[in-house]
Amino acid sequence: MKVLALLHQYVPVRNAGAETMLHGMLSALARAGYEVHASLSMQVGEPYVQDAVQVWPRTEGQKANHIPHLHGTSLLIAHLDNSEPAAFLGHLNDIPVILVHHNTFDVSRKMLHFYGARVDLVVTNSQWMTDNLHAWHAINELTPPPILIMRPLERWPVGPIEGPHDRVTLVNMKRLKENTDGGWLTKGGETFWRIAERMPNTPFLGVKGAYGDQAPGQLPNVEVIDHVPATQIRERVYARARVVIMPSNYESWGRVASEAMACGVPVIAAPTPGLAENLGDAGKLVDWQDVDGYVRALQTLAMPGPYAAACKKALARAGQQQRLYDAEEAAWLEAVQRVARSSPSSPPKTPVLV
């Protein structure tokens, strides 16, 4: 059965959390025997295969066009900017549609109820996002679509990784900037520099993110490296990290925290609903602007006893998340099979344009 994902960019060209999560979901389908394709509306280049997923970038000089890849498709999957095209193509061509939500922004929720939009299943990345989506529907007196939770986890190794583990680390140094929906979002780049300035004898590592304006700075105790893809981040980043900090003002889950804990690295993070759910009792929560709070927490983890206890908690939480991933991957495969059964036995030979 052919599954077509409508996306803007894809790994390994873009390795942000949304793309990495989608690749995990699509590669799981490919391993299960589905014929999986990804049609890209923004990324330009030659076709390629990534872990059994056939990727079709946009042809340079041409407008985005998913139509040539629609033939024979039994299921559409999309996220972010391609959610609307997928929903309308699904409606016009009688193809089931699964949308993946990475945030709680109004633009993601309102389009579920656009006239003529088909949405058979919504995938959220956390329990709090699911609760938030149900609450939004209740307030607006709307019926929610079926919702499945699949957290952005992977079947990665869980255990201490060999390395110097001598640096306080931030992955994605994105600074505060207005988002497309009018809100202001940051990964805590400015806070990172302020903490490093307060702790001149502590080595810091800043890793540039896959997107966003990165907070500039220069201090003798700070090393900044370019973006590192998920396939290399354990050895190149977490092996060097003593503690990972995440002073973000918005995270729907926070994949970096899960990756760090799987390597036995403690996490200090802002108390966003997503990070609080992700860390459980394994992390320390500090407001994203509270530089004093981060300094105090890092000073505590500089002591051997508290640090060893924090590492142990991180690994225990990572073990829990691995069991959760196994269950959620099985639920994802079952949901795809169930949704796909609602498609016609013979997909339209001539796709209908939006």
C-alpha positions in Angstrom: 0.0 0.0 0.0 1.3 3.4 -1.0 1.6 6.1 1.7 2.4 9.7 0.6 3.6 12.3 3.0 3.3 16.0 2.0 6.1 17.9 3.7 8.1 21.0 3.2 11.6 19.6 4.0 13.0 16.3 5.1 16.0 14.7 6.8 19.0 14.7 6.3 18.7 18.2 4.7 16.6 19.5 7.6 17.0 17.8 11.0 14.7 19.8 13.2 12.4 18.1 15.7 9.4 18.0 13.4 11.2 16.4 10.5 13.0 14.0 12.7 9.8 12.9 14.3 8.0 12.5 10.9 11.0 10.4 9.6 10.7 8.1 12.6 7.0 7.6 11.9 7.4 7.1 8.1 10.4 4.8 8.5 8.4 2.7 10.9 5.8 2.3 8.1 8.5 1.4 5.6 9.8 -1.3 8.0 6.2 -2.7 8.3 6.1 -3.1 4.5 4.3 0.0 3.3 5.5 1.8 0.2 6.3 5.2 1.6 6.9 8.4 -0.4 7.6 12.0 0.8 6.8 14.9 -1.6 8.5 18.1 -0.6 7.1 21.6 -1.3 10.2 23.7 -0.3 13.4 21.6 -0.4 14.9 21.5 -3.9 17.1 18.8 -5.3 17.3 15.3 -6.8 15.2 12.4 -5.5 16.8 10.2 -2.9 15.9 7.3 -0.5 16.3 7.7 3.3 15.8 4.6 5.3 13.5 3.1 2.7 11.5 6.3 2.3 11.4 7.6 -1.2 11.9 11.4 -1.1 10.8 13.7 -3.9 12.2 17.2 -3.5 10.8 20.1 -5.5 12.4 20.6 -8.9 14.4 23.8 -9.1 12.6 26.6 -10.9 9.2 25.0 -10.6 6.4 25.6 -8.1 5.6 23.1 -5.4 3.4 20.3 -6.9 2.4 17.2 -5.0 0.0 16.0 -7.8 2.5 13.8 -9.8 3.1 11.7 -6.7 -0.6 11.3 -5.8 -1.3 8.5 -8.2 -2.0 5.2 -6.5 -1.9 6.7 -3.0 -4.0 5.1 -0.3 -3.1 7.4 2.6 -1.9 10.9 3.0 0.2 12.1 5.9 1.2 15.8 6.4 2.3 18.4 9.0 2.9 22.1 9.4 2.4 24.1 6.1 1.3 21.1 4.1 -1.6 20.2 6.4 -4.1 22.2 4.4 -3.1 20.9 0.9 -3.3 17.3 2.3 -6.7 17.8 3.8 -8.2 19.2 0.6 -6.5 16.7 -1.7 -7.8 14.0 0.6 -11.3 15.3 0.3 -11.2 15.8 -3.4 -9.6 12.4 -4.1 -11.4 10.3 -1.4 -8.1 9.5 0.3 -7.8 9.3 4.1 -5.6 12.0 5.7 -3.5 11.9 8.9 -2.2 15.2 10.2 0.7 15.4 12.7 0.5 18.3 15.2 3.8 19.6 16.7 2.3 22.5 18.6 -0.9 24.1 19.9 -1.1 27.1 17.7 -4.5 28.2 16.5 -3.6 27.8 12.8 -3.1 24.1 13.4 -6.4 23.6 15.1 -8.7 25.8 13.1 -7.8 24.1 9.8 -9.2 20.9 11.1 -12.7 22.4 10.5 -12.2 24.2 7.3 -15.0 23.5 4.8 -14.0 20.7 2.5 -11.0 19.6 4.6 -10.7 15.9 5.3 -9.0 14.8 8.5 -9.3 11.1 9.6 -6.7 11.2 12.4 -4.6 13.7 14.3 -1.3 12.7 15.8 -0.1 14.7 18.8 3.3 14.4 20.5 2.2 14.5 24.1 -0.7 14.0 26.5 -0.9 17.7 27.4 -1.3 18.6 23.6 -4.1 16.0 23.4 -5.8 17.5 26.4 -5.3 21.0 25.0 -6.8 20.0 21.7 -9.9 18.4 23.4 -10.3 21.6 25.5 -10.2 23.8 22.5 -12.9 21.7 20.8 -15.1 21.8 23.9 -14.8 25.6 24.2 -15.7 26.1 20.6 -18.4 23.4 20.7 -16.8 21.3 18.0 -16.4 17.6 17.6 -12.7 16.6 17.7 -11.3 14.2 15.2 -9.8 10.9 16.4 -6.5 11.6 18.2 -3.4 9.4 18.6 -0.4 10.3 20.8 3.0 9.4 19.5 5.8 11.1 21.3 9.0 12.0 19.4 11.0 9.1 20.7 13.1 6.4 19.0 14.4 3.0 19.8 17.8 4.5 20.7 20.4 3.0 23.0 19.9 3.7 26.7 23.0 3.9 28.9 25.9 6.1 29.7 27.9 7.2 26.7 31.7 7.4 26.9 33.1 10.9 26.7 34.5 13.9 28.7 31.1 15.1 29.9 32.6 18.4 30.9 30.3 21.0 29.3 26.9 22.6 30.1 25.2 22.3 26.8 22.3 23.9 24.9 21.1 22.4 21.6 19.6 25.1 19.4 20.6 28.6 20.4 17.5 30.2 18.8 16.9 33.6 20.3 13.6 35.3 21.1 11.7 36.2 17.9 8.1 36.7 16.8 6.5 33.6 15.4 4.2 33.4 12.4 1.1 33.3 14.7 2.1 36.5 16.5 3.7 34.9 19.6 7.3 35.2 20.7 9.4 32.0 20.9 12.9 31.2 22.0 15.0 28.2 22.7 16.9 30.2 25.3 19.9 31.3 23.4 20.1 34.7 25.2 19.7 33.0 28.6 22.5 30.5 27.7 24.9 33.4 27.2 23.9 35.1 30.4 24.4 31.9 32.4 27.8 31.3 30.8 28.9 34.8 31.6 27.9 34.2 35.3 30.0 31.0 35.4 33.3 31.9 33.8 35.1 28.8 35.2 32.6 26.4 33.8 32.9 25.2 30.1 29.8 25.6 28.0 28.9 24.1 24.6 26.3 25.8 22.3 25.0 23.8 19.3 23.4 25.8 16.5 19.9 24.7 15.7 18.4 23.5 12.4 16.3 26.7 12.2 15.8 30.2 13.7 18.1 33.1 14.4 20.8 31.8 16.7 21.7 34.1 19.6 25.2 35.6 19.0 27.9 35.8 21.6 31.5 35.2 22.4 33.0 34.1 25.7 36.3 32.3 26.5 34.5 29.5 28.3 32.0 28.9 25.5 32.4 26.7 22.4 29.8 27.0 19.6 29.5 24.3 16.9 27.3 24.1 13.9 24.1 22.1 13.8 24.5 18.3 14.4 22.0 15.8 12.8 20.2 13.4 15.1 22.3 10.5 13.7 25.5 12.0 15.1 24.3 13.9 18.2 25.1 11.2 20.7 28.8 11.1 19.9 29.3 14.7 19.0 27.2 16.4 21.6 25.9 14.3 24.5 29.3 12.6 25.0 30.6 16.1 25.8 27.6 17.3 27.9 27.7 17.2 31.6 24.3 18.8 31.8 21.8 19.8 29.1 19.9 23.0 29.7 16.7 23.9 27.9 15.5 27.4 28.8 12.8 27.5 26.1 9.6 29.4 26.5 7.7 26.9 24.4 8.2 23.2 23.9 5.4 20.8 23.1 7.7 17.9 24.1 11.4 18.6 23.8 13.1 15.7 22.0 16.5 16.9 23.1 15.7 16.2 26.7 14.8 12.6 25.8 18.0 12.1 23.8 20.1 13.5 26.7 18.5 11.3 29.3 19.0 8.2 27.1 22.8 9.0 27.4 22.5 9.5 31.2 22.9 13.3 31.0 20.8 15.3 33.5 18.5 18.0 32.1 17.6 21.4 33.6 14.6 22.8 31.6 11.9 25.5 31.6 8.6 24.3 33.1 6.7 24.2 29.8 3.9 21.6 29.8 5.7 19.5 27.3 9.0 19.5 29.1 7.4 18.8 32.4 5.6 15.8 30.9 8.8 14.6 29.2 11.1 14.8 32.2 8.7 13.6 34.9 10.6 13.6 38.1 14.0 13.1 36.4 14.8 16.8 35.6 15.0 20.1 37.3 12.5 22.8 36.2 13.6 26.4 36.1 11.8 29.4 34.4 13.4 30.2 31.1 14.4 33.7 32.2 15.7 32.8 35.7 19.4 33.0 35.2 20.0 32.8 39.0 17.9 29.6 39.1 20.0 28.0 36.4 23.2 29.0 38.1 22.1 27.5 41.4 20.9 24.3 39.8 24.2 23.9 37.9 26.2 24.6 41.0 24.3 21.8 42.8 25.0 19.4 39.9 28.7 20.3 40.2 28.7 18.2 43.4 29.4 14.5 43.0 26.5 13.2 45.0 23.6 15.2 43.4 25.1 14.7 40.0 25.3 10.9 40.3 21.6 10.9 41.6 20.5 13.0 38.6 22.3 10.8 36.1 20.6 7.7 37.6 17.1 9.4 37.4 17.8 10.4 33.8 18.6 6.8 32.8 15.5 5.5 34.7 13.3 7.9 32.9 14.8 7.0 29.5 14.1 3.4 30.2 10.4 4.3 30.8 10.3 6.2 27.6 11.7 3.3 25.6 8.8 1.1 26.8 6.4 3.9 26.0 7.9 4.2 22.5 7.4 0.5 21.8 3.7 0.7 22.8 3.1 3.9 20.8 4.9 2.6 17.6 2.6 -0.5 17.7 -0.5 1.8 18.2 0.7 4.0 15.3 1.0 1.0 12.9 -2.4 -0.2 14.0 -4.0 3.2 13.5 -2.5 3.6 10.0 -4.0 0.2 9.1 -7.4 1.2 10.5 -7.4 4.6 8.8 -6.2 3.2 5.5 -9.1 0.7 5.4 -11.5 3.7 5.0 -9.9 4.5 1.6 -11.4 3.2 -1.7 -10.0 -0.2 -2.9 -8.7 1.5 -6.1 -7.4 5.0 -5.6 -8.3 7.5 -8.4 -6.2 7.1 -11.5 -6.5 10.9 -12.3 -5.8 13.0 -9.2 -8.1 16.0 -8.7 -6.3 19.3 -8.2 -7.1 21.6 -5.3 
